[in-house]
Amino acid sequence: MKLQSLNTVKSMEKVVVTGATSMLGLALIEECLRNDTQAIAIIRKNSKKTHILPESPLVRVFECDLNGLGEFELGGQGRIDAFYHFAWEATCGESRDSVSSHVRNIGYTMDALSLAKRLGARRFIGAGSQAEYGRRDHAISPSEKVDPENAYGVSKYAAGRLASIRAAQLGLEFIWARVFSAYGRHDNPNSLIMYCIDCLLKGVEPILTCCGQLWDYIHCSDAARAFYLIGGKGVDQSVYNIGSGEAKPLCEYVYTIQETIGAGISVGIGKKEYPPKQVMHLCADIESLRKDTGFEARMMFEEGIRDTVKWYASH
């Protein structure tokens, strides 16, 4: 394993981001701009989200569907410090159990690796998921044995392991970052946080479980900063967990959303049964991320929710 000093890492000049209009892809591009780093954004053809990308001379946008990454050519782009792969099919709802979709996702990850090699990128960073671990009752370390329980988690793990091997064959540095519960602007409208915000802004009572789960939420801006730091300071062939490192009962987050909106209605906690195989404890052990990159979450949940509510209300 290669060791790096936090004091000797050069700042990144240019990165590539697939899935650039996703919540985390967009947040990473905004983090790049804060650090004067050029970003090559790869988005789906005819994407309806192109307009959300920031207009800046540091951002260049290219269209390519996932199934085209293997043949995609960008021409000479100069030095590429990091290639970030966020693009993924079937990420929410029942689609997470679509085996055929996730088999394709594994192949697309290999295609993204090949593109990174063709571009001359120094390292490849893939976006994994806490779903790779399955259910646990304690803070989860990156070295924890994985036990995914759905096709989404299985495919993320398979993609990460195969990509690790392939990257070494190609001579690329490789890092796999498992994201826990990120939230914020442009979040999936079906997430718990966005569901609660939507209901309360409309004056409708959200119907919820007992919300006794211990949960680790991280704002998308913090998650993006973690990815950026990994790009510059992470250790080759490492797995990192991206989360806040702290967990609170889910009901506390719900009450914070209610207080932020100031809705004069109740939240329907306990009016819905837990689904089968409900995860009851989700907290990231981020010690290795701290040690290697110096990362610490900065955005308190109350501040993050105020920003998210303000954005959602205006959209």
C-alpha positions, 0 to 999 in steps of 0.5 A, a space after each residue: 500500500 502506498 503511503 502519502 504525507 498530507 503535507 506533500 500532496 499537490 492540489 488537483 488541477 483537473 478532474 472528470 466527473 460522470 453522473 455530474 448532474 446527480 446530487 453528489 456529482 453536482 456538489 463535487 463540481 461546486 467543490 472543485 470550483 471552490 478550489 479552482 480545479 477544472 471539472 470535465 462533467 460527463 452527463 447523459 445525452 439530452 439530459 433535462 438537468 444540464 441547466 443545473 450545472 454551474 456556468 464557469 470557464 472551469 467547467 466543460 460539459 460532454 454528453 455520453 450515455 453510460 452504455 457509450 463510455 467504453 467507446 467515448 473519446 474526449 481528445 487531449 485534455 492534459 493532466 487529469 488528476 482524478 476520475 470520479 465515477 458517480 453515474 449509476 442506473 436503478 438507484 432508488 425504489 424497486 429498481 434497486 432489485 433489478 439484477 439486469 440493471 446492476 449487471 450492466 452497472 458493473 460493466 459500465 464501471 469497467 468502461 469508465 475505468 477504460 475511459 480514465 486510462 485513455 484520458 491518462 488520469 492518475 487515479 479512479 475514485 468510485 462511489 460505493 454504498 453503505 448497502 454493501 455492508 448489510 445490517 449492523 448494530 455498530 459503527 461500520 469500519 471500511 474493513 468490516 465484512 460485507 453482507 449486502 442484501 439487495 441487488 444494488 448492494 451486491 453490484 456496488 460491492 462487485 463493481 468495487 472489487 472488480 474495478 480494484 483489480 482492473 485498475 491495478 492491471 491498467 496502472 491506475 490508482 484506485 479508491 472506493 468510497 462508500 457513501 452513507 446517507 447523504 442529503 441536500 439540494 437535488 436529493 432524490 425526491 423519494 428519500 425520507 428527508 425530501 418526503 418529509 420536507 415535501 409533505 410539511 411544506 404542503 401542510 400534509 402529515 408524513 406517514 412514518 415508522 417509529 423512526 427509532 433507527 440510529 442514522 448517520 446523515 451527511 450533507 452533500 457539500 460535506 460528502 463532496 468535500 470528502 470526495 475531493 480530499 480523497 482525490 488529492 490525499 487518499 491512499 491507493 487501493 483504499 476503501 473509505 466510508 463517507 459519513 458524518 461519523 455520528 448517528 442520532 435517532 431518526 425521529 430527531 432528524 424528523 423533528 428538526 425538519 418539522 421545526 425548521 419548516 414551522 408547520 403547524 401539523 404533526 408528523 405521523 411517527 409510528 403510523 407505519 410498520 417497519 419494512 422487512 429487513 429494516 436497517 436499525 443502525 447506520 453509522 460510518 466509522 470515518 477514522 481512516 478518512 480522517 487520518 488520510 485526508 484530514 476530513 471532518 464534517 462541517 455542516 450541522 444537520 440544522 443548517 443543512 436542513 435550512 438550506 435544503 428546505 429553502 432550495 426545495 421551496 423555491 423549486 
